[in-house]
Amino acid sequence: MEKLALGRDGAVQLSREAKIGSMEYRLAGYVMDAIDDLAEKLTGDRCHFHNKPATTAPREDRG
């Protein structure tokens, strides 16, 4: 799973840096979709590698 996470992170980075609609942008999207499909088959969760909201409780106001 770690290797898939690295691959997806690379595809996300490429899509951020590529011009929207370019071949690189589209291919990076295909890679992310393929990794998400595989994650769903392996874990049952298609969003396994998606960023999740922080789970740390907010700090108390010490004022």
NORVEN-V49008 format. One record per pair of residues at least 6 apart in sequence whose C-alpha atoms are under 6 Angstrom apart, sorted by the first residue. I is the first residue (numbers start at 1). J is the second residue. D is the distance in Angstrom with one decimal. If there is no record, write none. Layout:
i = [I	I]
j = [J	J]
d = [D	D]
This chain:
i = [8	11	15	15	18	36	39	40]
j = [32	28	25	28	25	46	46	46]
d = [5.6	4.8	4.8	5.7	5.4	5.2	5.7	4.1]
